[in-house]
Amino acid sequence: MFSNAFGATMAAETFAPIPYVNLAAQIADEAADLSDLFMRVISRGDHVGGEDIALLEQELAAQIGVTHVVALKSGTDALVLTLKALGIGPGDEVITPPNSFIASTAAIVHAGATPVFADVGTDQNIDPEAVERAISPRTRAIMPVHLTGRMCEMDALRSLAEAHGLLIIEDAAQSVGSTFHGQASGALGKAGCFSTHPLKNLNALGDGGFVSTNDDDLASRLKRLRNHGMIDRETVAEFGFVSRMDTVQAAILRYRLARLPGLIAQRRRNATAYRQVLDPRHVYVPPERPDTCDTYHTFVIQTDGRDALKAHLAAEGIGTAIHYPVPIHLQPAAAGLGYAYGDFPVTESQSRRILTLPVNQFMTGDEVQRVADAVNRFFG
């Protein structure tokens, strides 16, 4: 039920629910192909370190425009092992935003380094001016997060890194396929760290991740670290980890990588349709920049009355999410870092106003229109 401008109660028309994500539709679309793929891989018996691993790494490297990709067990492992492989650890600081998923900061902590937060801009991405203020003699790296599939201001960040002798490690978990001035996410720093979690645009049927880089030594060390630090079956060069991607996941990702351009194109069409219909008097959507191609891992709006709007949409069968309601510096795990409420006002304000609308590639134009109409009606 909803009320019109005169307060009269009207019955809302009944529609099928619109899920926030639609993995069931993806599986239905791919079921026959994935079944054949699965049987092909398991019949070979190369379940760990199989031929699809190297092929996936080659195909991803070609798409991103780098010389190396190293496939790993998760996006978090990609961040942690990259930091370790670069020798970043105790006594070092890494600058990153406080509005990301917890893995960005957790990886810095697991490497033994100290996360230093810098506030974000109106587009939710890290503010280069805030980064500059956060640089200290202990800073070793900047870890920008291309949140929602939108690229950070990499020219400004790379200028800062060059001026201060810092590394850039891209947290590209949400930005596979995104570009900045024609360069792909993951090709703009020392390394790019990606996730292939089931909710990502390029998604596996379980956890997965990879690192992109042009650094031969970094790639070589990452390949050792992911496999116990072993050079061969008899020689262990250093104590490493178990972070090998399963062969069957690599085969799935190769199949889906070929379909990724079409998926991104549909998500971009959905995002464009939202922008055309959502009322800008009540809803803010960061505008697309002419120097980037955003891939819309998520479609995040900023609005007052977020929680009431979320409840309103749920009542109309529309799934939404919040990415992320509690900034990292205010999480219990971060209490020892010394931050407090008020330290990052833009992040904190946005955390109360952000709402993620469904944008998945299986939405129809009518469904996008229905979601936008429901948002507008809430304010009307």
Residue pairs with C-beta under 8 A, 6 or more apart in sequence:
1 9
1 10
1 11
1 12
2 9
2 10
2 12
2 377
3 9
3 10
4 10
5 380
12 316
15 316
15 317
15 370
16 317
17 317
17 318
17 319
18 317
18 318
18 319
18 358
18 363
18 367
18 370
18 371
19 319
19 358
19 360
20 319
20 320
20 321
20 356
20 358
20 360
21 199
21 319
21 358
21 360
22 358
22 360
22 362
22 363
23 198
25 360
25 362
26 203
26 362
27 34
29 362
30 255
30 256
33 255
34 252
34 255
37 251
37 252
37 255
38 248
38 251
40 251
41 47
41 50
41 52
41 247
41 248
41 251
42 248
44 50
44 51
46 247
47 246
47 247
47 248
48 244
48 246
48 247
49 227
49 244
49 247
50 247
50 250
50 251
51 247
52 247
52 248
52 250
52 251
52 254
53 71
53 244
53 245
53 247
53 250
55 250
55 254
56 69
56 71
56 210
56 245
56 250
56 251
56 253
56 254
56 257
57 68
57 69
57 70
57 71
57 210
58 69
59 254
59 257
60 69
60 210
60 212
60 257
61 67
61 68
61 69
61 212
63 177
63 184
63 257
64 184
64 185
64 186
64 187
64 192
64 212
65 183
65 184
65 187
66 186
66 187
66 192
66 212
66 213
66 214
67 213
67 214
67 216
67 219
68 212
68 213
68 214
68 215
68 216
68 218
68 219
69 210
69 211
69 212
69 213
70 210
70 211
70 213
70 219
70 222
70 223
70 226
71 208
71 209
71 210
71 244
71 245
71 250
72 78
72 81
72 208
72 209
72 210
72 211
72 222
72 226
72 243
72 244
72 245
73 207
73 208
73 209
73 226
73 242
73 243
73 244
73 245
74 195
74 197
74 207
74 208
74 209
74 243
75 103
75 173
75 193
75 194
75 195
75 196
75 197
75 207
75 208
75 209
76 103
76 106
76 107
76 195
76 209
77 209
77 226
77 241
77 243
78 193
78 194
78 195
78 209
78 210
78 211
79 103
79 104
79 107
79 108
79 143
79 169
79 171
79 193
80 107
80 110
80 111
81 211
81 222
81 225
81 226
81 241
81 243
82 169
82 191
82 193
82 211
82 218
82 222
83 89
83 94
83 107
83 108
83 111
83 113
83 141
83 169
84 111
84 225
85 218
85 221
85 222
85 225
86 141
86 167
86 169
86 190
86 191
86 218
88 94
88 111
88 113
88 140
88 141
88 167
89 111
89 112
89 113
90 112
90 113
91 113
91 138
92 112
92 113
92 114
92 138
92 139
92 140
92 141
93 113
93 114
93 115
93 116
93 136
93 138
93 139
93 140
94 108
94 113
94 114
94 115
94 116
94 139
94 140
94 141
94 142
94 143
94 169
95 116
95 117
95 118
95 126
95 131
95 134
95 135
95 139
95 141
95 142
95 143
96 104
96 105
96 108
96 115
96 116
96 117
96 118
96 126
96 142
96 143
96 144
96 145
96 171
97 104
97 117
97 118
97 119
97 120
97 125
97 126
97 144
97 145
97 147
97 347
98 105
98 117
98 119
98 120
98 327
98 328
98 329
98 339
98 344
98 347
99 120
99 124
99 147
99 324
99 327
99 328
99 347
99 350
99 351
100 145
100 147
100 171
100 324
100 328
101 173
101 323
101 324
102 328
102 331
102 333
103 173
104 143
104 145
104 171
104 328
105 115
105 328
105 334
106 333
108 114
108 115
108 143
109 115
113 140
114 138
114 337
115 337
116 134
116 136
116 139
117 134
117 328
117 329
117 339
117 343
117 344
118 126
118 127
118 130
118 131
118 133
118 134
119 126
119 127
119 130
119 344
119 345
119 346
119 347
120 126
120 127
120 130
120 344
120 346
120 347
120 350
121 127
121 346
122 284
122 286
122 346
123 150
123 286
124 147
124 148
124 150
124 286
124 300
124 350
124 354
125 144
125 145
125 146
125 147
125 150
125 151
125 152
125 153
126 144
126 145
126 152
126 157
127 346
128 153
128 156
128 157
128 160
131 142
131 157
131 160
132 160
135 160
135 164
135 166
139 164
139 166
140 166
140 167
141 166
141 167
141 168
141 169
141 190
142 157
142 160
142 161
142 166
142 167
142 168
142 169
143 168
143 169
143 170
143 171
144 152
144 154
144 157
144 168
144 170
144 171
144 189
145 152
145 171
145 173
145 174
146 152
146 170
146 171
146 172
146 174
146 175
146 178
146 185
147 174
147 323
148 174
148 294
148 296
148 297
148 298
148 299
148 300
148 323
149 174
149 175
149 177
149 178
149 201
149 294
149 295
149 296
149 297
149 298
150 175
150 178
150 286
150 292
150 294
151 175
151 178
151 179
151 180
151 185
151 292
151 294
152 180
154 168
154 180
154 181
154 188
154 189
155 181
157 168
158 168
158 188
158 189
160 166
161 167
161 168
161 189
167 189
167 190
168 188
168 189
168 190
169 189
169 190
169 191
169 192
169 193
170 185
170 186
170 188
170 189
170 191
170 192
170 193
171 193
172 178
172 185
172 186
172 192
172 193
172 194
172 212
173 193
173 194
173 195
173 197
173 200
173 209
174 195
174 200
174 297
174 298
175 185
175 186
175 295
175 297
176 185
176 186
176 194
176 200
176 201
176 202
176 260
176 295
177 184
177 185
177 201
177 202
177 260
177 261
177 264
177 293
177 295
178 184
178 185
178 292
178 293
178 294
178 295
179 185
179 292
179 293
180 188
180 291
180 292
181 291
181 292
185 192
186 192
186 193
186 194
186 212
187 212
187 214
190 213
190 215
190 218
191 211
191 212
191 213
191 215
191 218
192 211
192 212
192 213
193 209
193 211
194 202
194 209
194 210
194 211
194 212
195 208
195 209
196 202
196 203
196 204
196 207
196 208
196 209
196 210
196 249
196 253
197 203
197 204
197 207
197 208
198 204
198 205
198 206
200 297
201 260
201 263
201 264
201 267
201 295
201 297
202 253
202 256
202 257
202 260
203 256
204 249
204 252
204 253
205 248
205 249
205 252
206 246
206 249
208 245
208 246
208 249
208 250
208 253
209 245
210 245
211 218
211 219
211 222
213 219
213 222
224 230
224 231
224 237
224 238
224 240
225 238
225 240
225 241
225 243
226 240
226 241
226 242
226 243
226 244
227 240
227 242
227 243
227 244
228 236
228 239
228 240
228 241
228 242
229 236
229 237
229 238
229 239
229 240
229 241
230 236
230 237
230 240
231 237
262 361
263 361
264 295
264 296
266 361
267 295
267 296
267 299
267 359
267 360
267 361
268 294
268 295
268 296
270 296
270 299
270 359
270 360
270 361
270 363
270 368
271 294
271 296
271 299
271 359
273 365
273 368
273 369
273 372
274 285
274 299
274 357
274 359
274 368
274 371
274 372
275 285
277 368
277 369
277 372
277 373
277 376
278 285
278 301
278 372
278 375
278 376
279 375
279 376
279 379
279 380
281 379
282 303
282 304
282 375
282 376
282 379
283 301
283 302
283 303
283 375
283 379
284 301
284 302
284 303
285 299
285 300
285 301
285 302
288 294
296 359
298 321
298 323
298 356
298 359
299 356
299 357
299 358
299 359
300 323
300 354
300 355
300 356
300 357
301 354
301 355
301 356
301 357
301 375
302 350
302 353
302 354
302 355
303 309
303 353
303 355
304 353
305 378
305 379
306 322
306 352
306 353
306 354
306 355
308 378
309 355
309 375
309 378
310 320
310 322
310 355
312 374
312 378
313 319
313 320
313 371
313 374
313 375
313 378
314 320
316 374
318 357
318 358
318 370
318 371
318 374
319 358
320 355
320 356
320 357
320 358
321 355
321 356
322 354
322 355
322 356
323 354
323 356
324 351
325 351
326 351
327 344
327 347
327 348
327 351
328 334
329 337
329 339
329 340
329 343
329 344
329 347
330 339
330 341
330 348
341 348
342 348
357 371
357 375
358 367
358 371
